[in-house]
Amino acid sequence: MTEPVIEVRGLNKHFNIGGGFFSKPNDVVRAVDNISFDVMRGESFGIVGESGSGKTTLGRCMMQIIKPSSGSVKFHGTDLVGADQKTLRQIWQAIRMVFQDPQSSLNPRLRVIDLIGQSISKAEGLKGAALADRVSELLTKVGLRPEFLHRYPNAFSGGQRQRLGIARALATNPEVIIADEAVSALDVSIQAQTLNLLKDLQEQYALTYIFVAHDLAVVEHFCDRIAVMYLGQIVELSTTTDLFQNPKHPYTRALLEAVPIPDPRARKPRRLKGEAIPIVASKGCRFSPRCPHATDMCRETVPTTRKIDGADVLCHYAGDI
């Protein structure tokens, strides 16, 4: 995994919001704030964080579903930001997305053959029996029966609908799949089946995954590298093994401490208080109001990302705590 497939540089997405009970007029939510990273060919790259951290917005900005405020997202050197629709349509065949809610992401008025076949028909020009054969093949690949071709989405369970979403993503023979909370709405046993399916498909099709999730157990099982997000920023980026064995940012440590442990005697006291508030001042570290190690420098000075033992960490005191 030495060749970057996707290069994100200085990506920003800021939302202006009007005055309300909890906000001032012309407040700004920095949902994605100056984010940069590379995704290597064939790897599973995880993006984790609390609700409101900006991870879903980041994935959608990469796909240009949401237009970024600034920055670049390059796929094999071609910048998606500012690209025309013809270029985007070509790239969207190589980069596909699996959404969180398998029910709302599938048109309930379309049969399976139409849901999956539309992309194939546009990309390859297949029709009739040839199209039906191709869709049947994809259904088999994701563990569904070919006779489901003419059923509607409401005839399937949640796990089966997510498999339909995966089949639709595979329809154009993509190189990259962005999975946005692809298993969070599923039962635990179905989650495991879906993750194993994604792993098998990765080996079979040499896929690269960008896996957005809030469940640390899932990303530990699935991902090679992990970026931890907090209020629009990547606070730590490291290999999965190093992140779980030697977390360097206080927020990463707090997330790991919050993972439920069955044995009460093995539980650690949770040090993370309060919640992430998206509307924040730019002054100082964004995590300082909740950080147990925060000093005056943290509250006054914006930290810069530092390389510590191979990990990228956004903290004044990372490595010293």
C-alpha positions in Angstrom: 0.0 0.0 0.0 2.4 2.7 -1.2 0.5 4.4 -4.0 -2.1 7.0 -3.0 -5.5 6.6 -4.7 -7.1 9.6 -3.1 -5.2 12.7 -1.9 -7.1 15.2 0.3 -5.4 18.6 0.9 -6.7 21.5 3.0 -10.4 20.5 2.7 -12.9 22.8 4.3 -16.6 22.9 4.6 -18.1 25.8 6.7 -21.8 26.4 7.2 -23.2 29.8 8.0 -26.1 29.7 10.4 -28.5 32.4 11.4 -29.4 33.5 15.0 -31.3 31.2 17.2 -31.7 30.3 20.8 -28.3 28.7 21.0 -26.4 30.6 18.3 -25.5 34.1 17.5 -26.3 35.7 14.1 -23.8 34.7 11.4 -22.2 31.9 13.5 -20.1 29.5 11.5 -20.0 25.7 11.9 -16.6 24.4 10.7 -17.9 20.9 9.9 -14.7 20.1 8.0 -11.7 22.3 8.8 -8.4 22.1 6.9 -8.2 18.3 6.6 -5.4 16.6 4.7 -4.7 12.9 4.3 -3.9 10.2 1.7 -5.7 6.9 1.1 -3.5 4.2 -0.2 -4.4 1.6 -2.9 -6.0 -1.5 -1.4 -6.3 -0.3 2.2 -9.2 0.2 4.5 -9.0 3.7 5.9 -11.2 4.4 8.9 -12.7 7.8 10.0 -14.2 7.8 13.5 -15.6 10.3 16.0 -18.6 11.3 18.0 -21.8 12.4 16.4 -21.2 16.0 15.1 -17.5 15.4 14.5 -17.9 16.0 10.8 -17.0 12.5 9.5 -20.1 12.1 7.4 -19.8 15.6 6.0 -16.1 14.8 5.1 -17.2 11.7 3.2 -19.9 13.6 1.3 -17.5 16.4 0.5 -15.0 13.9 -1.0 -17.8 12.6 -3.2 -18.9 16.2 -4.0 -22.4 15.4 -2.8 -21.7 18.5 -0.6 -19.6 21.1 -2.2 -16.5 22.0 -0.1 -15.8 25.6 0.8 -12.1 25.1 -0.3 -9.4 22.6 -0.7 -8.8 19.7 -3.0 -9.8 16.0 -3.4 -7.7 14.3 -6.0 -8.4 10.9 -7.5 -5.3 9.6 -9.4 -4.3 13.3 -9.8 -7.7 14.6 -11.0 -9.2 17.1 -8.6 -12.9 16.5 -8.0 -13.4 20.0 -6.4 -14.5 22.3 -9.2 -14.6 19.5 -11.8 -17.4 19.6 -14.4 -20.3 17.2 -14.4 -18.9 15.1 -17.2 -15.7 14.5 -15.2 -17.6 13.8 -12.0 -19.8 11.3 -13.7 -16.8 9.4 -14.9 -15.1 9.5 -11.5 -18.4 8.5 -9.7 -18.2 5.2 -11.6 -14.8 4.5 -9.9 -15.8 5.9 -6.5 -19.0 4.6 -5.1 -20.8 5.2 -1.8 -22.7 2.9 0.6 -25.0 4.9 2.9 -25.9 4.5 6.5 -29.7 3.9 6.2 -30.4 1.1 3.7 -34.1 1.9 3.7 -34.0 5.6 2.8 -31.1 5.2 0.4 -33.1 2.8 -1.9 -35.9 4.1 -4.0 -39.0 2.2 -2.7 -40.7 2.5 -6.2 -38.0 0.7 -8.1 -37.4 -3.0 -8.3 -34.1 -4.5 -7.6 -33.2 -4.9 -11.3 -33.8 -1.2 -11.8 -32.0 -0.1 -8.6 -28.9 -1.9 -9.5 -29.3 -2.0 -13.3 -29.5 1.7 -13.9 -25.8 2.3 -13.3 -24.8 -0.8 -15.3 -27.0 0.2 -18.2 -25.5 3.7 -18.3 -21.9 2.5 -17.9 -22.0 -0.7 -20.1 -25.1 -0.2 -22.3 -26.6 -3.6 -21.2 -30.3 -4.2 -21.6 -32.8 -7.0 -21.4 -31.5 -10.5 -20.6 -27.9 -9.4 -20.5 -28.7 -6.8 -17.9 -30.7 -9.2 -15.8 -27.8 -11.7 -15.9 -25.4 -9.0 -14.7 -27.6 -8.0 -11.8 -28.2 -11.6 -10.9 -24.5 -12.1 -10.7 -24.1 -9.1 -8.4 -26.9 -10.4 -6.1 -25.1 -13.7 -5.9 -21.8 -12.0 -5.0 -23.5 -10.2 -2.0 -25.3 -13.3 -0.8 -28.8 -12.7 -2.2 -30.8 -14.9 -4.6 -31.1 -14.1 -8.3 -34.9 -14.6 -8.1 -35.1 -11.4 -6.0 -34.7 -9.4 -9.2 -38.2 -8.2 -9.4 -38.9 -7.5 -5.8 -39.1 -4.0 -4.2 -36.9 -2.9 -1.3 -39.7 -3.1 1.3 -39.7 -6.9 0.8 -36.2 -7.2 2.3 -34.9 -7.1 5.9 -32.4 -4.3 6.9 -29.4 -6.6 6.4 -30.6 -7.6 3.0 -31.3 -4.0 2.0 -27.7 -3.1 3.0 -26.5 -5.9 0.7 -28.5 -4.4 -2.1 -26.7 -1.1 -1.4 -23.4 -2.9 -1.6 -24.4 -4.6 -4.9 -25.4 -1.2 -6.3 -22.0 0.2 -5.3 -20.3 -2.7 -7.1 -22.3 -2.2 -10.3 -19.8 -0.1 -12.0 -16.7 -2.1 -11.0 -15.4 0.7 -8.7 -11.9 1.2 -7.3 -12.9 3.0 -4.1 -16.0 2.5 -1.9 -16.9 5.1 0.8 -19.0 3.3 3.4 -20.8 5.8 5.6 -21.9 4.1 8.8 -22.7 1.1 6.6 -23.3 -1.3 9.5 -24.4 1.0 12.3 -28.2 0.4 11.7 -27.8 -3.4 11.7 -28.0 -6.0 14.4 -24.7 -7.3 15.7 -24.8 -10.6 14.0 -25.8 -9.0 10.7 -23.0 -6.4 11.2 -20.4 -9.2 11.3 -21.8 -10.8 8.2 -21.7 -7.5 6.3 -18.2 -6.8 7.4 -17.0 -10.2 6.4 -18.8 -9.7 3.0 -17.0 -6.4 2.5 -13.6 -8.0 3.3 -14.3 -10.8 0.9 -15.2 -8.3 -1.8 -12.1 -6.3 -1.1 -9.9 -9.3 -1.8 -11.9 -10.3 -4.8 -12.0 -6.9 -6.5 -8.9 -5.2 -5.0 -11.1 -2.5 -3.5 -10.0 0.5 -1.4 -12.4 1.4 1.4 -13.0 4.6 3.3 -15.0 3.4 6.3 -16.9 6.1 8.3 -18.0 4.8 11.7 -18.4 5.7 15.3 -18.0 2.1 16.6 -14.4 1.5 17.6 -14.8 -2.2 17.7 -15.9 -2.2 14.1 -13.0 -0.1 12.8 -10.5 -2.1 14.9 -11.6 -5.3 13.1 -11.9 -3.7 9.7 -9.4 -0.9 9.1 -5.7 -0.6 8.4 -5.3 3.0 9.4 -7.7 5.3 11.4 -8.3 9.0 11.4 -9.9 10.3 14.6 -12.1 13.4 14.1 -13.2 16.0 16.6 -15.3 19.1 15.6 -14.2 19.0 12.0 -10.5 18.3 12.6 -8.4 15.1 12.5 -6.8 15.0 15.9 -5.0 11.7 15.4 -4.1 9.6 12.4 -2.3 6.3 13.0 -2.2 2.6 12.1 -5.0 0.7 13.8 -2.6 -1.4 16.0 -0.8 1.7 17.2 -4.0 3.7 17.8 -5.5 1.0 20.1 -2.2 0.0 21.8 -0.7 3.5 22.2 -3.2 6.3 21.7 -1.5 9.7 21.8 -4.3 12.3 21.8 -6.4 12.8 24.9 -9.6 12.6 22.9 -8.6 9.2 21.4 -7.8 7.9 24.9 -11.2 9.1 26.1 -13.0 7.3 23.2 -11.2 4.1 24.0 -12.1 4.4 27.7 -15.7 4.8 26.8 -15.9 1.4 25.1 -18.1 -0.8 27.3 -16.2 -3.6 29.2 -18.3 -6.4 30.7 -16.2 -6.9 33.8 -16.9 -4.0 36.2 -13.5 -4.5 37.9 -11.7 -3.9 34.6 -13.5 -0.7 33.8 -11.6 2.6 33.9 -13.1 5.9 35.1 -14.3 8.0 32.3 -12.5 11.3 32.1 -14.4 12.8 29.2 -17.2 15.2 30.3 -19.7 17.3 28.4 -20.3 17.0 24.7 -18.9 18.3 21.4 -20.5 21.7 20.5 -20.1 22.3 16.7 -20.2 26.1 17.1 -16.8 26.9 18.5 -14.5 29.9 18.6 -11.3 29.5 16.6 -9.2 30.5 19.6 -7.1 27.7 21.1 -7.6 23.9 20.9 -11.1 22.8 20.2 -10.9 19.9 22.6 -9.6 22.1 25.5 -13.1 22.6 27.2 -13.3 18.8 27.7 -9.7 17.8 28.0 -8.5 16.8 31.5 -4.9 18.0 30.6 -5.8 21.4 29.2 -3.6 24.4 30.2 -3.8 28.1 29.4 -1.7 27.5 26.3 -4.3 25.0 25.1 -7.1 27.5 25.6 -5.2 30.3 23.9 -3.1 28.8 21.2 -4.2 26.6 18.2 -2.1 23.4 18.1 -0.4 22.2 15.0 -0.2 18.6 13.8 3.0 16.8 14.9 4.5 13.5 13.9 5.0 11.3 17.0 6.1 7.7 16.7 4.7 7.6 13.2 1.3 9.0 14.1 0.0 12.5 13.2 -1.3 14.2 16.4 -3.0 17.6 16.8 -2.0 18.4 20.4 0.4 20.6 22.2 1.3 17.9 24.7 1.0 14.7 22.7 3.8 12.3 23.7 4.2 14.1 27.1 0.9 13.1 28.7 
